[in-house]
Amino acid sequence: MTVTYTLEVSKARFWGFPKLLARWRGSIYRLMYREMIVFLVAYYLVAFIYRFIFIPETQRDFERLAVYCIEFTSVVPITFVMGFYVSFIVGRWWQQYMCIPWPDRVAMQISAYVQGADERGRLMRRSMARYLNLITVLTFQATSTVIKRRFPTIDHLVDAGIMTEAERAELDVTVTPHGNWWIPASWFSQIAMVARKEGRIHDDLHLKSLIDEMMDFRGLCGTIWSYDWISVPLVYTQVVTIALYSFFVACLFGRQYLYEWPGEKVTKSHDIDFYVPVFTIFQFFFYVGWLKVAESMICPFGEDDDDFDLNWIIDRNIQVSYLAVDQMYRRFPKLTRDVFWDETEPNVPYTAAAANYKTLPFTGSTSAMNISHRDAEWDMPDLHMPVISEEMLNKKLAKEDGDIDEAKEEDVESNGSRRIDERRRRNRLTSLLFGNSRSSLAHSQSGSKMSVNSRRSHRRPSITSRSPTMLSRQWSGATIQKAGGVGSTTTAPLSPTEDTLSNLMEMQDKLSMTGDAAAVNGGLVSTQTRDECEKMEEKQGATSLSNSGGSSLLPAKVDVPPAVIELPEPSGDYDLLNNQSERSDSFGRHSSTLLGQIDDSQCLLGNSGESGDEQTHSRSHLTEGQLYKLDVIAEEKNHPNAGSMNLPHFG
């Protein structure tokens, strides 16, 4: 029933749209000619009563009423109200058309996925296609007056061949108060599952795709059902209708020809008596026609001239779906080469009637834009590339090579530092200063709580003893602070000699007289002058160099360390420290033996006559390297082959 005039407006021409005014079917005249006749009859009836029936006094009253109605027509926002309402109705009308279900996609998948040229395979495909059309017919039967007139009952569907007797009986058994239009969708799904179990659908993905397409088809039918259920709000339609009809009721009185105008001292009559209200008729035609358009489009599944032709849609869907799943199953033309087989750019010919429409390919709107050579030059007058000579290039390359070598050396050093830090993290106790407990650091001469060389040791608790096994894994070198400045370090080798052993034996006797084992464990070390250290270095000579395998550097004078803020102790090393403290008792009993192995006792040990507290206090000023030197030499006493061990040497 849709009125199509696309061909008449396919080309803009003279008198194009006015030609459409002569059409009657689907025209605005057919919609509103009744309303127009009623309005004109009412207008002339009021005019006849005013002119020929009313007495002069009554005419004056009518004239005052007419002026009041004219003022009312200027107050009603009729254009604003009608514009929004009609635009809303037109949008709803197009959305309902987009919800009409078309079974083409599902039918194509049924033909491709449900295999089997036998009778059962054909029966499955045709039944699934018929169920799709049955969903559509049951939906439109409940929402469209046109389809309801064509299929009033379920028996008519059976007689028409859309449903079988067995399906009708199954539909009657299924009791549901919410409509039965969705039941064939369930039948479709069950048949698809049976086809998958029988192997007619070869893959689960094909089954899923088929079910998804059917669900989309069912969803469109459900949307049409919802549009029939949820109408345009009644209040909106009532407001528009009241505004429109009240406006033209006021026009019946306000647009009349009047003999006199109220409020005028003299009689004012019209120059021309318009017996036909031309512009009032145009205004009625515009506004009422606007309302009639909305009325015809609010339900596109009805019986108006421009409503959707649902009967044609149902007939077309049934024919196309059966054709796709049955007659076109496994049928396609023979594969042959096309006429453009050897051409990379096929040129389809034009007829003489279409030759004028042949155009060149579109290459962009700026492809025809011309830029002059002057405007195309670069606007960079101050930027010039410098002239690079061969000599300058060689210097630059040599400098880059030197930077690369320095970077490699720094990378090697950084790798060594990372290995040292990793070993320190594994051992957990290698960076601690023995004898520098919190109590001894708090009473140092400078009043500081930590020396510069013990910056790393503040992260872990101090212990007063180390086991011989642990000492054997420590460094063979020691870091000693120079006298020239705080923080600079040198590396001194560790190598015991016969003279140092005899000197240390004497120190052992003196220390045993003190009877302070705790002081021995803590280390009785005092600071020696640089002159005494130089004498011991000369006395030791080359023997120490050969034993240690490293370069010998003079020990430095230990200065007073600067003040360092004590940081909180972590809790990760307490278990390891407790295990080490248990070994400190056995190690304390051999303190005299450990001190007897110290090389260069005049440089590293203080006067034996000092008391335990004083010696402990003096030991707190030793560097980390000096303390490790004491420990390693003591370990070499218990392990004679320690000199030949490959102990790591770190600076």
TIBATOR-58578 format. One line per field, with one value per residue (C-alpha): residue number from 1; z negated, x negated, y negated; residue in one letter. Coordinates in Angstrom, 3 decimals. Each point is the difference from the previous one (the first is absolute). Layout:
seq: (NUM	...) .
zz: (Z	...) .
xx: (X	...) .
yy: (Y	...) .
type: (a	...) .
END
This chain:
seq: (1	2	3	4	5	6	7	8	9	10	11	12	13	14	15	16	17	18	19	20	21	22	23	24	25	26	27	28	29	30	31	32	33	34	35	36	37	38	39	40	41	42	43	44	45	46	47	48	49	50	51	52	53	54	55	56	57	58	59	60	61	62	63	64	65	66	67	68	69	70	71	72	73	74	75	76	77	78	79	80	81	82	83	84	85	86	87	88	89	90	91	92	93	94	95	96	97	98	99	100	101	102	103	104	105	106	107	108	109	110	111	112	113	114	115	116	117	118	119	120	121	122	123	124	125	126	127	128	129	130	131	132	133	134	135	136	137	138	139	140	141	142	143	144	145	146	147	148	149	150	151	152	153	154	155	156	157	158	159	160	161	162	163	164	165	166	167	168	169	170	171	172	173	174	175	176	177	178	179	180	181	182	183	184	185	186	187	188	189	190	191	192	193	194	195	196	197	198	199	200	201	202	203	204	205	206	207	208	209	210	211	212	213	214	215	216	217	218	219	220	221	222	223	224	225	226	227	228	229	230	231	232	233	234	235	236	237	238	239	240	241	242	243	244	245	246	247	248	249	250	251	252	253	254	255	256	257	258	259	260	261	262	263	264	265	266	267	268	269	270	271	272	273	274	275	276	277	278	279	280	281	282	283	284	285	286	287	288	289	290	291	292	293	294	295	296	297	298	299	300	301	302	303	304	305	306	307	308	309	310	311	312	313	314	315	316	317	318	319	320	321	322	323	324	325	326	327	328	329	330	331	332	333	334	335	336	337	338	339	340	341	342	343	344	345	346	347	348	349	350	351	352	353	354	355	356	357	358	359	360	361	362	363	364	365	366	367	368	369	370	371	372	373	374	375	376	377	378	379	380	381	382	383	384	385	386	387	388	389	390	391	392	393	394	395	396	397	398	399	400	401	402	403	404	405	406	407	408	409	410	411	412	413	414	415	416	417	418	419	420	421	422	423	424	425	426	427	428	429	430	431	432	433	434	435	436	437	438	439	440	441	442	443	444	445	446	447	448	449	450	451	452	453	454	455	456	457	458	459	460	461	462	463	464	465	466	467	468	469	470	471	472	473	474	475	476	477	478	479	480	481	482	483	484	485	486	487	488	489	490	491	492	493	494	495	496	497	498	499	500	501	502	503	504	505	506	507	508	509	510	511	512	513	514	515	516	517	518	519	520	521	522	523	524	525	526	527	528	529	530	531	532	533	534	535	536	537	538	539	540	541	542	543	544	545	546	547	548	549	550	551	552	553	554	555	556	557	558	559	560	561	562	563	564	565	566	567	568	569	570	571	572	573	574	575	576	577	578	579	580	581	582	583	584	585	586	587	588	589	590	591	592	593	594	595	596	597	598	599	600	601	602	603	604	605	606	607	608	609	610	611	612	613	614	615	616	617	618	619	620	621	622	623	624	625	626	627	628	629	630	631	632	633	634	635	636	637	638	639	640	641	642	643	644	645	646	647	648	649	650	651) .
zz: (0.000	-0.056	2.517	1.935	2.085	0.031	3.780	0.319	-2.330	1.195	1.873	-1.021	2.769	0.633	-1.603	-1.667	-3.380	1.201	2.242	-3.129	-1.155	2.576	-1.676	-2.085	-1.520	-3.009	0.331	-2.701	1.615	-0.573	-3.635	-0.976	2.488	-2.573	-2.623	2.520	0.971	-3.615	-0.744	2.975	-0.822	-3.564	1.163	2.366	-2.535	-2.534	2.677	1.004	-3.594	-0.620	3.114	0.333	-3.304	-2.717	-0.853	-0.169	-3.756	0.318	2.885	-2.248	-2.554	2.695	1.253	-3.474	-0.128	3.403	-1.107	-3.109	2.129	2.251	-3.027	-1.112	3.332	-0.428	-3.392	0.925	1.050	2.651	2.216	-2.870	-1.280	3.407	1.108	-2.905	0.140	3.706	-0.116	-2.826	1.928	3.181	-1.915	-1.623	3.367	1.598	-2.985	0.309	3.635	-0.932	-2.391	2.712	0.037	3.248	0.027	2.740	-2.255	-2.031	3.119	1.537	-3.107	-0.115	3.588	-0.708	-3.433	-0.076	2.318	1.506	3.429	-1.299	-0.919	-3.717	0.694	2.348	-2.562	-2.680	2.206	1.179	-3.524	-1.379	2.782	-0.603	-3.730	0.780	2.069	-2.635	-2.619	2.314	0.784	-3.653	-0.940	2.695	-0.712	-3.497	1.000	3.484	0.999	3.588	-0.898	-2.525	2.791	2.148	-2.734	-2.647	-1.843	-0.293	2.205	2.849	-0.400	0.246	3.062	1.603	-0.486	-2.334	-2.871	-0.156	-2.105	-2.278	-0.552	-0.736	-2.602	-1.584	-0.023	-1.716	-2.655	-0.852	-2.326	-0.423	-0.892	1.719	3.639	2.075	2.764	-1.435	-0.237	3.564	-0.939	-2.610	2.600	2.308	-2.715	-0.777	3.646	0.258	-3.003	1.533	3.253	-1.906	-1.835	3.270	1.553	2.533	-1.554	0.066	-2.527	-3.235	1.383	2.815	-2.543	-2.084	3.043	1.073	-3.453	-0.271	3.300	-1.037	-3.307	1.863	2.199	-3.080	-1.631	2.901	-0.385	-3.711	0.735	2.247	-2.798	-2.364	2.380	0.072	-3.793	-0.771	1.907	0.149	-3.370	0.080	-1.714	2.777	2.650	-2.006	-0.476	3.704	0.937	-2.497	1.037	3.675	-0.213	-2.528	2.305	2.917	-2.184	-0.885	3.710	0.694	-1.900	0.253	3.786	0.754	1.879	-2.532	0.604	-2.869	-2.194	-3.740	-1.597	3.106	-0.170	3.630	1.992	1.614	2.717	2.250	3.408	1.471	-1.316	0.390	0.205	0.403	-2.737	2.274	-2.436	-2.801	2.267	0.744	-3.682	-0.719	2.819	-1.380	-3.648	0.284	2.821	-2.264	-2.666	2.500	1.182	-3.552	-0.392	3.086	-0.986	-3.673	0.859	3.256	-0.248	0.619	3.060	1.102	3.466	-1.175	-2.513	0.521	2.370	-2.392	2.232	2.702	-2.582	-1.264	3.517	1.026	-3.136	0.418	3.636	-0.509	-3.056	1.684	3.098	-1.978	-2.160	2.545	3.681	-0.284	-2.350	1.440	3.255	1.540	3.520	1.500	-0.883	3.074	0.693	0.259	2.898	-2.123	-0.927	1.362	-0.738	-3.132	0.534	1.496	2.020	0.076	3.151	0.065	2.237	2.099	-2.500	-2.895	1.800	-1.414	-3.552	0.354	-2.172	-1.113	-3.362	-2.973	-1.270	-2.712	-0.061	-0.096	2.923	2.416	-2.300	1.471	-2.140	1.643	-0.045	-2.118	-2.645	0.086	-1.175	-3.574	-2.345	-1.900	0.830	-3.213	0.020	2.020	-0.294	-1.169	2.264	-1.620	1.096	-0.080	-2.867	-2.129	0.777	-1.069	-3.273	-0.700	0.709	-2.215	-2.829	0.336	-0.109	-3.181	-1.588	0.893	-1.599	-3.171	-0.093	0.305	-2.852	-2.182	0.869	-1.033	-3.274	-0.593	0.650	-2.595	-2.484	0.621	-0.626	-3.277	-1.098	0.935	-2.040	-2.920	0.159	0.014	-2.947	-1.941	-2.454	2.178	-0.285	-3.804	-2.129	-2.844	-3.360	0.998	-2.026	-0.664	-3.485	1.208	2.910	-2.316	-2.109	2.837	-0.282	2.620	-1.599	3.217	0.027	3.251	2.051	3.674	0.873	-1.696	2.057	1.347	-3.339	-1.596	1.813	-2.031	-3.726	-1.347	-1.361	-2.130	1.437	3.240	0.468	1.623	2.805	0.842	-0.127	2.537	2.620	-0.378	2.006	0.242	0.329	-2.349	0.581	-2.009	-0.269	1.025	-2.357	2.637	0.045	-1.234	2.277	2.360	-0.215	1.044	0.081	-2.163	0.232	-2.881	-0.467	-3.391	-0.629	-2.700	-1.624	-0.240	-1.502	-2.747	-0.730	-0.149	-2.441	-2.355	0.409	-0.790	-3.360	-0.846	1.027	-2.024	-3.065	0.361	-0.328	2.057	2.514	1.155	0.843	1.978	1.907	0.704	1.220	-1.922	2.723	-0.255	2.493	0.915	1.605	3.630	-0.723	-1.860	2.814	2.551	-2.008	-0.159	3.712	0.778	-2.398	1.657	3.516	2.980	-2.021	-0.675	3.647	1.146	-2.604	0.579	3.779	-0.074	-0.185	-3.433	-1.132	-3.209	-2.704	-0.632	-3.127	-1.262	-0.654	-2.066	2.096	0.578	-1.568	1.820	-0.794	-1.199	2.079	-1.266	0.176	2.322	-1.278	2.815	-1.472	-3.634	0.483	1.693	-2.660	-2.768	1.643	0.226	-3.604	-1.148	1.618	-1.663	-3.276	1.543	2.042	-3.100	-1.686	2.867	0.035	-0.935	2.909	2.415	-1.108	0.209	3.814	0.700	2.467	-0.821	-3.645	-0.547	2.573	-0.755	-3.763	-2.764	-3.172	-1.854	-3.250	0.766	-1.810	1.706	0.146	1.477	2.585	0.943	0.283	2.245	2.198	0.819	2.118	2.303	3.558	1.407	1.966	-3.068	-1.980	2.832	0.199	-3.640	0.601	3.129	-1.552	-3.006	2.324	1.834	-3.350	-0.225	3.735	1.078	3.652	-0.031	1.738	3.058	-0.032	2.770	-2.238	1.761	-0.126	0.002	-0.240) .
xx: (0.000	-3.006	0.214	-3.263	-0.929	-3.789	-0.209	1.783	-2.488	-3.142	-1.000	0.503	1.945	2.391	3.367	-1.231	1.703	3.125	0.723	0.418	2.830	2.295	-0.179	2.904	-1.077	-2.139	0.460	0.742	3.352	1.174	-1.040	1.601	2.712	2.632	-1.485	-0.291	3.678	1.112	-2.100	1.311	3.600	-0.473	-1.677	2.791	2.651	-1.490	-0.285	3.665	1.177	-2.118	1.118	3.661	1.325	-1.645	1.427	-2.445	-0.459	-0.763	-2.341	-2.010	-0.351	-1.094	-2.587	-1.510	-0.149	-1.694	-2.737	-0.615	-0.342	-2.552	-2.144	0.306	-1.287	-3.225	-0.609	0.279	-3.488	1.511	-3.123	-2.270	2.312	0.720	-3.650	-1.263	2.886	-0.259	-3.792	0.400	2.640	-2.103	-3.011	2.138	1.498	-3.409	-1.231	2.985	-0.825	-3.601	1.390	1.799	-1.667	-1.438	-0.922	-2.646	-3.079	1.327	1.125	-3.480	-1.600	2.510	-0.860	-3.752	-0.209	2.771	-1.379	1.766	1.517	2.310	3.633	-0.699	-2.558	2.420	2.798	-2.158	-0.942	3.558	1.419	-2.539	0.832	3.738	-0.414	-1.670	2.985	2.387	-1.611	0.573	3.625	0.905	-1.613	1.816	3.240	-0.087	-1.154	1.341	3.637	-0.850	-1.517	2.754	2.536	-1.934	-0.585	2.682	-0.745	-2.601	2.151	-0.517	-3.759	0.424	2.182	-2.514	-2.815	-2.075	0.619	0.686	2.586	-2.667	-1.488	3.433	0.617	-3.369	0.791	3.333	-1.642	-2.480	1.952	-1.422	1.748	-2.662	0.619	-1.079	-1.914	-3.408	0.673	-1.190	-3.396	-0.368	0.893	-2.653	-2.669	0.932	-0.230	-3.407	-1.253	1.296	-1.777	-3.240	0.288	0.694	-3.085	1.898	-1.494	-3.727	-1.267	1.136	-0.891	2.500	2.636	-0.747	0.137	3.315	1.541	-1.289	1.592	3.281	-0.117	-0.519	2.985	2.085	-1.209	1.335	3.412	-0.128	-0.765	3.059	2.034	-1.377	0.865	3.565	0.040	-1.745	1.746	-0.761	0.975	3.667	-0.490	-2.349	2.584	2.765	-1.985	-0.704	3.614	1.452	-2.443	0.809	3.770	0.298	-2.057	2.386	3.091	-1.332	-0.567	3.711	0.820	-3.177	-0.389	3.558	0.709	1.191	2.057	-1.482	-3.080	0.590	-1.628	0.133	1.915	1.017	1.201	-2.869	0.956	-2.174	-0.887	0.497	2.428	-1.786	2.780	-2.617	-2.696	-2.899	-2.930	2.014	0.657	-3.743	-0.810	2.562	-1.402	-3.575	0.670	2.776	-1.850	-3.047	2.098	1.537	-3.488	-0.953	3.276	-0.662	-3.610	0.503	0.984	-1.649	1.450	3.553	2.149	-1.032	-1.310	-3.581	-0.071	-2.405	1.204	-0.305	1.877	-2.608	-2.793	1.402	0.442	-3.472	-1.685	1.660	-1.023	-3.591	-0.629	1.269	-1.984	-3.235	0.187	1.456	-0.343	-3.307	-1.593	-3.414	0.832	-2.285	-1.233	-2.998	-3.279	-1.429	-2.421	1.532	-0.653	-2.396	-2.195	-3.247	0.770	-1.169	2.299	3.298	1.896	3.734	1.489	2.638	3.050	0.740	2.646	-2.476	-3.081	0.532	-0.197	-3.535	-2.379	-3.607	-0.912	0.085	-3.505	0.708	1.285	-3.522	-1.401	0.838	-1.412	-3.075	-2.783	-2.427	-3.731	-0.615	2.508	-1.335	-3.500	-1.007	0.389	-3.297	-2.379	-2.085	-0.428	-2.958	-1.798	-3.636	-2.811	-1.709	-3.560	-1.733	-2.259	2.977	1.753	-3.022	-0.287	3.658	-0.248	-3.099	1.776	2.987	-2.301	-1.617	3.388	0.968	-3.175	0.589	3.573	-1.180	-2.475	2.651	2.320	-2.636	-0.558	3.700	0.340	-2.706	1.761	3.253	-1.662	-1.420	3.410	1.598	-2.534	0.558	3.726	-0.399	-2.370	2.049	-2.869	-2.994	0.563	0.098	-2.729	-1.001	-0.342	1.884	3.100	2.505	-1.366	-3.592	1.009	1.952	-3.162	-2.421	-2.351	1.871	3.352	1.301	1.941	-1.402	-3.175	-0.183	-1.354	2.942	2.730	1.158	-0.131	2.707	2.654	-0.769	-0.472	-3.570	-1.448	-3.039	-1.389	-0.266	-0.526	-3.224	1.960	1.652	-3.314	-1.551	2.488	-0.785	-2.201	-3.777	-0.332	0.953	1.244	-2.027	0.738	-2.700	-1.130	0.398	3.741	3.083	1.631	-2.932	-1.225	-2.950	-0.502	-2.654	-0.880	0.125	-3.072	-1.250	-3.787	-2.178	-0.774	3.582	0.863	-2.618	1.237	3.541	-0.941	-1.249	3.243	1.852	-1.735	0.787	3.626	0.427	-1.111	2.906	2.453	2.572	1.268	2.716	-2.592	-1.940	3.140	0.719	-3.588	-2.748	-1.140	-1.506	-1.238	-3.720	-1.900	-0.874	-3.773	0.344	2.123	-2.635	-2.695	2.092	0.682	-3.730	-0.665	2.608	-1.324	0.553	0.994	3.411	0.436	-0.697	2.263	2.959	-0.150	1.007	-1.552	-1.115	1.127	-0.973	2.631	1.437	0.447	3.511	1.632	3.029	3.032	2.727	3.420	2.480	3.682	0.870	2.736	2.515	-1.001	1.872	1.506	-1.121	-3.413	0.863	0.190	-3.368	-1.526	1.303	-1.675	-3.248	0.208	0.277	-3.346	-1.617	-0.563	-2.243	-1.728	-0.626	-1.927	-2.453	-0.381	-3.672	-0.701	1.832	-1.883	-3.278	0.375	0.332	-2.502	-1.783	1.092	-1.691	2.315	3.192	-0.160	-0.179	-2.112	0.496	0.106	3.275	3.031	2.847	2.275	-2.687	-0.925	3.604	0.373	-3.043	1.182	3.144	-2.067	-1.396	1.237	1.955	-2.966	-2.252	2.505	0.385	-3.764	-0.093	2.641	-1.568	-3.478	1.484	1.692	-3.261	-1.446	2.551	-0.257	-3.693	0.979	2.041	-2.779	0.473	3.801	1.648	1.698	1.758	-1.833	2.074	-1.122) .
yy: (0.000	-2.277	-2.834	-0.208	-3.023	0.388	0.048	-3.360	-1.691	1.815	-3.136	-3.616	-1.639	-2.851	0.491	3.177	-0.053	-1.877	2.955	2.089	-2.255	1.557	3.410	1.146	3.319	-0.714	-3.757	-2.521	-0.789	3.517	-0.206	-3.311	-0.940	0.908	-2.272	-2.829	0.297	-0.047	-3.089	-1.968	0.908	-1.182	-3.213	-1.008	0.932	-2.416	-2.682	0.423	-0.266	-3.114	-1.828	0.895	1.236	-2.078	-3.369	-2.971	0.276	3.708	-0.728	-2.355	2.783	2.439	-2.487	-0.267	3.816	0.114	-2.405	2.081	3.165	-1.702	-0.747	3.634	1.359	-1.946	1.641	3.692	1.398	2.221	0.174	0.960	2.748	1.513	-0.025	2.086	2.423	0.748	0.424	2.518	1.952	0.117	1.390	2.654	0.916	0.661	1.989	2.324	0.612	0.898	2.627	1.980	3.453	1.346	3.728	-0.229	0.194	2.913	1.847	-0.348	1.486	2.855	0.863	-0.153	1.657	2.633	2.678	2.981	0.571	2.728	-0.472	-0.539	-2.726	-1.750	0.361	-1.641	-2.931	-0.702	0.328	-2.480	-2.486	0.447	-0.651	-3.322	-1.089	1.323	-2.266	-2.981	0.876	0.562	-3.326	-1.980	1.828	-1.496	-3.497	-0.784	-0.366	0.893	3.394	0.627	-0.398	2.460	2.630	-0.459	3.288	2.757	2.219	-2.414	0.424	3.786	-0.353	-2.364	2.542	-2.122	2.428	3.736	1.810	1.429	-3.438	-1.443	2.715	-0.692	-3.724	0.633	2.160	-2.736	-2.287	-3.481	-3.269	-2.144	0.848	2.972	-1.783	1.030	3.768	0.850	-1.479	2.748	2.631	-1.408	0.322	3.603	1.027	-1.667	2.009	3.254	-0.814	-0.569	3.324	1.800	-1.577	-2.088	-3.143	0.722	-2.541	-1.587	-3.422	0.525	0.967	-3.082	-2.283	1.492	-0.393	-3.579	-0.986	1.564	-1.896	-3.268	0.849	0.740	-3.237	-2.074	1.629	-0.753	-3.660	-0.243	1.524	-2.646	-2.861	1.262	0.161	-3.310	-2.776	-3.698	-1.471	-0.863	-3.342	-1.138	0.809	-1.679	-3.197	-0.295	0.727	-2.488	-2.714	0.441	0.174	-2.827	-2.161	0.478	-0.359	-3.441	-0.635	0.631	-3.207	-2.023	0.260	-1.245	-3.220	-2.650	-3.095	-1.963	0.319	-0.268	-3.036	-2.170	-3.286	0.176	2.891	1.880	2.356	2.179	-1.230	3.472	2.562	3.359	2.530	2.753	-0.018	1.005	-0.231	1.522	2.996	0.263	-0.137	2.710	2.084	-0.252	0.694	2.567	1.720	0.191	1.692	2.430	1.018	0.892	1.881	2.120	0.780	0.779	3.600	1.134	3.520	-1.190	-0.596	-3.490	-0.678	-0.442	2.851	2.876	2.685	2.935	2.421	-0.415	0.372	3.329	1.386	-1.056	1.451	3.406	0.290	-1.172	2.172	3.204	-0.797	-0.526	3.149	2.437	-0.731	-1.849	2.538	0.966	-1.718	-2.584	-0.799	1.727	-1.667	-1.690	-2.810	-3.440	-2.343	-2.070	2.993	-1.479	-3.645	-1.764	-3.016	1.169	-2.587	0.579	-1.549	-2.716	-0.181	-3.044	-1.127	0.195	-1.362	-3.475	1.324	1.364	-1.991	0.150	1.604	-2.299	-0.786	-2.543	-3.553	-1.542	2.001	-2.863	-2.682	-1.772	-1.432	-2.419	0.733	-3.064	1.088	3.560	-1.045	0.757	-2.941	0.563	-2.888	0.337	3.759	1.284	3.281	-0.499	1.138	2.992	0.650	3.374	-1.073	-1.067	3.244	2.072	-1.909	0.524	3.723	0.326	-1.794	2.289	3.070	-1.312	-0.554	3.551	1.425	-2.018	1.186	3.609	-0.433	-1.581	2.849	2.578	-1.810	-0.229	3.727	0.707	-2.246	1.774	3.369	-1.320	-1.265	3.274	1.972	-2.340	0.488	3.768	0.141	-2.605	-0.637	-0.843	-3.730	-0.149	-1.563	2.291	-1.647	-3.141	0.586	-2.717	-0.570	-0.414	-2.235	-2.232	-0.677	-0.714	-2.975	-2.003	0.663	1.600	3.219	1.391	-0.385	-0.743	3.432	1.705	-1.650	3.307	1.780	-2.161	1.996	3.137	0.673	0.147	3.223	0.484	3.210	1.956	3.709	1.217	1.621	-3.282	-1.835	2.335	-1.224	-3.675	-2.294	0.333	-3.756	-2.817	-3.486	-2.526	-3.665	-2.432	-2.666	-2.650	0.052	1.718	2.535	0.693	3.584	2.153	3.746	1.756	3.673	2.412	2.250	1.280	0.270	1.607	-3.365	-0.974	3.376	-0.425	-3.499	1.209	2.761	-2.665	-1.862	3.215	0.288	-3.604	0.384	3.169	-1.921	-2.344	2.930	-1.819	2.491	-2.340	-2.612	2.576	0.921	-3.609	-0.545	-1.954	-2.316	-3.463	-2.547	-0.109	-2.788	0.000	0.223	3.279	1.379	-0.963	1.814	3.154	-0.227	-0.210	2.907	2.138	-0.758	2.123	3.079	-1.374	-0.893	3.535	1.555	-2.244	-0.231	-3.682	-3.437	-1.253	-3.402	-1.775	-0.045	-3.372	-1.953	0.375	-3.355	-0.704	0.936	-2.548	0.223	2.224	0.330	3.472	1.612	2.561	3.630	2.361	3.184	2.286	0.981	0.720	3.759	0.113	-2.242	2.222	2.992	-1.924	-1.162	3.637	0.661	-3.009	1.879	2.649	-2.651	-2.141	2.850	-0.073	-3.762	0.116	2.341	-2.275	-3.075	1.893	0.204	-3.702	-1.334	-3.209	-0.180	-3.339	-1.601	1.806	0.736	-2.509	0.163	3.240	-1.810	-1.647	1.159	1.872	-3.032	-2.208	2.568	0.522	-3.737	-0.289	2.879	-1.910	-2.433	2.664	0.146	2.861	1.282	0.041	2.030	2.496	0.216	1.067	2.653	1.467	0.243	1.747	2.458	0.727	1.134	2.807	0.742	0.125	0.367	-3.163	-1.859	2.187	-0.230	-1.962	-2.490	-2.864	-3.270	-3.161	-3.554) .
type: (m	t	v	t	y	t	l	e	v	s	k	a	r	f	w	g	f	p	k	l	l	a	r	w	r	g	s	i	y	r	l	m	y	r	e	m	i	v	f	l	v	a	y	y	l	v	a	f	i	y	r	f	i	f	i	p	e	t	q	r	d	f	e	r	l	a	v	y	c	i	e	f	t	s	v	v	p	i	t	f	v	m	g	f	y	v	s	f	i	v	g	r	w	w	q	q	y	m	c	i	p	w	p	d	r	v	a	m	q	i	s	a	y	v	q	g	a	d	e	r	g	r	l	m	r	r	s	m	a	r	y	l	n	l	i	t	v	l	t	f	q	a	t	s	t	v	i	k	r	r	f	p	t	i	d	h	l	v	d	a	g	i	m	t	e	a	e	r	a	e	l	d	v	t	v	t	p	h	g	n	w	w	i	p	a	s	w	f	s	q	i	a	m	v	a	r	k	e	g	r	i	h	d	d	l	h	l	k	s	l	i	d	e	m	m	d	f	r	g	l	c	g	t	i	w	s	y	d	w	i	s	v	p	l	v	y	t	q	v	v	t	i	a	l	y	s	f	f	v	a	c	l	f	g	r	q	y	l	y	e	w	p	g	e	k	v	t	k	s	h	d	i	d	f	y	v	p	v	f	t	i	f	q	f	f	f	y	v	g	w	l	k	v	a	e	s	m	i	c	p	f	g	e	d	d	d	d	f	d	l	n	w	i	i	d	r	n	i	q	v	s	y	l	a	v	d	q	m	y	r	r	f	p	k	l	t	r	d	v	f	w	d	e	t	e	p	n	v	p	y	t	a	a	a	a	n	y	k	t	l	p	f	t	g	s	t	s	a	m	n	i	s	h	r	d	a	e	w	d	m	p	d	l	h	m	p	v	i	s	e	e	m	l	n	k	k	l	a	k	e	d	g	d	i	d	e	a	k	e	e	d	v	e	s	n	g	s	r	r	i	d	e	r	r	r	r	n	r	l	t	s	l	l	f	g	n	s	r	s	s	l	a	h	s	q	s	g	s	k	m	s	v	n	s	r	r	s	h	r	r	p	s	i	t	s	r	s	p	t	m	l	s	r	q	w	s	g	a	t	i	q	k	a	g	g	v	g	s	t	t	t	a	p	l	s	p	t	e	d	t	l	s	n	l	m	e	m	q	d	k	l	s	m	t	g	d	a	a	a	v	n	g	g	l	v	s	t	q	t	r	d	e	c	e	k	m	e	e	k	q	g	a	t	s	l	s	n	s	g	g	s	s	l	l	p	a	k	v	d	v	p	p	a	v	i	e	l	p	e	p	s	g	d	y	d	l	l	n	n	q	s	e	r	s	d	s	f	g	r	h	s	s	t	l	l	g	q	i	d	d	s	q	c	l	l	g	n	s	g	e	s	g	d	e	q	t	h	s	r	s	h	l	t	e	g	q	l	y	k	l	d	v	i	a	e	e	k	n	h	p	n	a	g	s	m	n	l	p	h	f	g) .
END
